[in-house]
Amino acid sequence: MADMAIFQPEFTKIAENIRGAEGPVFDRDENFYMVAPEVEKDGKYAGQVLKVDLKTGKTEILCEPSMDGDGGVPAGCQCDKNNVIWIADMRLGIIKVTRDGQCEQVCKTDKDNNIMQGCNDCIFDYFGNLWVTAPAGKIAPNPYERSMEEPFGSVYCRTVDEEVIKVDTGILFPNGIAVKHSEDGRPALLIVAETPTKSLWGYTIDGPGKVSNKTLWGKLPGNLEGGPDGMDFDEEGNLLVAHWGSSHIEVFGPDGGEPKTRIKCPFANPSNVHFQPATNTVYITEHEFHGLWKFEWKHKGMLQYCDTLMF
């Protein structure tokens, strides 16, 4: 770590007091959304999906996910080509929300008819397959459990053929997730953050819902509590990883290993990062002020599925 480059950009605060701030995402018209997972009402979960005015910092509730009387804990978001926001929810699994606030639970079981686990983050590959981490136990109405101490966390893929496939399990709190594509735009490598071990696991993508060759792709520095959370690629193939509990975003080169740069943040608990399309601007959520911030990175962000034209 002594030789690691430190990058200290200017951070601008956009909003705060968003309980458990997570899931920053743009739709195709550059509307901005995020989630407040930690909201409760009458002792029950009542997480919110928010639309944020980035000029004023004002938020409005797009929806409060709830299924059969069980409130959601929305955590990670992605946008598809129809401007629908897909959400990894710790209580409801995979849900999706339209821009007029209509919410739908995508599935209650996987293709093998096993009850879905609660989900935390998600990413579309360029073919439209949705890869999802699932660190929670069985979805509501089952008890809310988290895999921080027992490794029952899993990874799913919801394919374009609408199959939900569990591709791996036995993980301690799988969290952030990213897909690296080959030069011709084909999904090549799946990267999954295992928060308690500070590990980034890499899987070769063999097809929709099919992976192999699990390896330790990267390792975060430090011995303190915390670990990798949300992540996003820049156009140079660098992976920016929110390092919860460290006051830094770790930047890994295209081949992983150890981070080559650390971005110093003015808060302790960065939770997720997301590039504004076709810009160097990174929006970052955090759990100290429960806020949303932005800064300028050295490179533009990698194209997201919703912005691609090739597929």
N, C-alpha and C positions, 0 to 999 in steps of 0.2 A: 503493500500500500504506500510505502514511502515514495516510490517513483511514479505513482499514479497521478495523472493530470487532474487538477481541480478547476472546474468551470463555474464561475459565479455570475450568472446573468441577473438582470434586474427583473424582479417579480412584481406583477401588478395584481392586487386583490380585486376580484369581481364581485364575490358575494360571500357571506358567512352565515353561521347558525343554521346550516342545512344538516340535520342530524345524520351522521354517518356518511357524509358526502361521498358519492361513488358514481361510476358509470357514465362519464362524459362522452357525448356522441353528437355528431352533426348529421342531419338528414341531407338529402340531395339538394335542398333549397337553402342550405346553411342555417336552418333553424337549429338551435342548440337545446339538448335535453340532458338531464342527469337524474340521479335518484337520491332519495332520503330513506335509507333502509331502517333507521332506528326509531321511527315515529311509532308511538303507541297511543291507543285510545281505550279507556276503560279497562286497562290491564291487558289488552290484546294487541297483537301486531297490526300495524296499519301503515306500512311503508308507502312512500309516494313516488310517483314519476313526475318530474317537474320540467317545465319549459322555462328557459332562462333568457332574459333580455340581456345580452352581453354588454350593451352600452350603459344600462342603468343598474344592472345587478338584480333587478326585480324578478321574482319567480312567480309562476302560476302553476297550480296543480293540474296536470294533464289527466291523471287517474290515480286511484288508490286501489291497487290490485287486491281482489278478494274472490275466493271461490268457495261456495257452500258454507259461507259464514266464517271462513278462515282467512285472515288478512295476510298479505304477502310481505316478504322482506326482499325487495328488488335490489340487485347488487351490480350486475354488469349489463351493458347495452351495446347493441350493434344495429345498424340500419340496412335494410335490403333495398333492392332497386325500385320497389313500389312505395318507398318512404314509410314503410312499416318498421317500428322499433321492436326488435327482438330482445328479450330480457331474461337473464339468468337470475332466478329468484330462489332464495334459500328455503322458502316454505312451499312454493308452488311449482318448482321445477323450471320448465321453459314456458314463458308466456310471450305474447306479442300485443302491441298497442298501436292503434291507428292514430293519425294526427287529430282526430276528433275525440280521442279518449276512450275508444272502445277497446276493451281488454279481453283477451282469450287465452285460456290455458291450452297449450299445444298438445300435451299428452299427459297421461297419468301413469302409463307403463311403457317400458321399452319393447323392442321387437320380440323379446323372449318372454313377454308378459310379466316381467318383474316390476314391482312398484318403483317409480322414479325416485331418485335422490334429489334433495334440495341443491340448487345450483348457485354458482358465484360469479362466473365470468364467461364470456363467449366471444367468438371471432368467426366471421365468414371467410372461407377460402374463395378464390376467384371463380370457382365453379358453382358457388352458392351453397356448399355444404356448411353447416353451422357446427363448430366444435365448442364444447362446453365443459367447464370444470364443475364438479359436484362434491363439495366437501361436507355436505350435511347428510343426515340420515334420511329415512323415507319421508316423502312429502306429506303435508297436512292431509288428513287430521292426525297423523302419527306424531309422537312427541318430537320436539325440536332437539336434534343432536348435532354436534360438530366434531369433526375428526382431528382435533388438535392433539389429542393424546393417543387415540386408537386409530390405526391406519385403515379406515374403511372408506376413505375418499375415492372418487372415481372420475373418469373422463368419458363423455359421450360425444357422439356425432349424430346430428340430425341431418340426414342426407337430402339431396334434392328430390329423391323418390319418396320422401316423407317417412323413412324408417329411422327410428331412434335406436342407435347401437351403442352399447357400453364397450368402449375400446380398451380400457384398463381400469384396474381398481387396486386396493391395498396401498393407498397413498395417504400421507399425513397432510391434511388440509390443502388439497390442490386449489390454487387461487388464480392468478393471472394466466392468460393463454394467448399464444400468437402462432401464426402460420408464416413460414418462409417459403417463397415461391421460386421456381427455377426461372432462368432467363426467358423462357417461352411462356411464362405465366402459369405453369402447372404447380399445384400444391406439392411441396417436396419434404418439408420438415415441420413437425408440430412441436412447439415448446410449451411446457407446462411448469408453472411455479409451484414448488412444495414449500410453503411458508416456514414451518418450524425448523426445517433442516437447511434453510437458505439455499436450496438447490433449484436449478433449472434443468428439467429433464427433456431430452430431445428424442423424438420418435420419427422414423422414416414413414412418410405417408405413401401407402401402396395403392390407395384408392379411397372412395367414399366410405368412411367408417372402418378402414383397414389400416393398421399401423404395425410396425415391426422395429427391431433393433433399438430398443430403449437404451439410452446412454446418458451419462451426466454431461450435459451441454455446457453448463456454466455454474459458478458458485459465487455467492455474494460474500463480501468481506465482513469481518467483525464477529464478536462473540456475544453481543448483547441480544436480548429478546427482540423479536420482530423478524422480518424477512421479506421476500419478494411478494409484491402484490400485482397491480395492473401493469401492462407493458404495451409498447407500440414500436414498430419499425420506422426508421427514416429511410429516405430513398437511396442511401448509400449502403443499406443493409445492416446498419447499427441498430441494436435493440436497446431502447430506453426502458428501464425497469424501476418502478416505484419501490423504494426500499423502506418499508414501514418501520418506524422506530429509529431511523438513522439520520434523519434530516437530509437525506440525499436521494437523488435518482442515479442509479448505476447505468453506465453506458457500455454495452458489450459490443465488440467487433463482430463481423459477419460469421466468424468461426467460434464464437463463444469463449470459454475458458474463464478468465478473470476479467472484470471490467477494466477498460482502458482509460475511462474518464469518470469522474464523479461530479454531478451537478449539485451544488450546495443550495438547499432550500431554506427559507425563513420560517420553517415549521418542522415539527419532529416526525410527523406521521403521514407522509405522502401515500395516497391510496390508489390512484390511477392516473394515467396520462393518455392524451388523445390529441393528434395533430388536427388543426384546422385544414381542410382540404387545400392542396396546392400551395401551402405556405410553410414558413419556418415556425409558425406560432404553435406552441404546445399549451394545451389547457390541462391543468392538474388539480385533482381533488385531494383533500387532506382531512385528517381527523383530530387536529389540535384545536383549530378554530372552526372546524366543520365547514370548511370553505372551498371556494373555487378560485383559482389563480391562473395567470398565464405568464409565459416568458418566451423569448426568441431563442431557438436552437440554431446550430451551424448549418443544418440541412433541412430540406423540406421533408414532410412525411411521406411514407410509402402510400401508394394508392390503396384505398379501401375497396371492398367488393362493390359497394353501391356507386362508386365513382368510375369503375372500369368500363371500358367500351368494347374490350376484345371478346368478352363472353356474354 
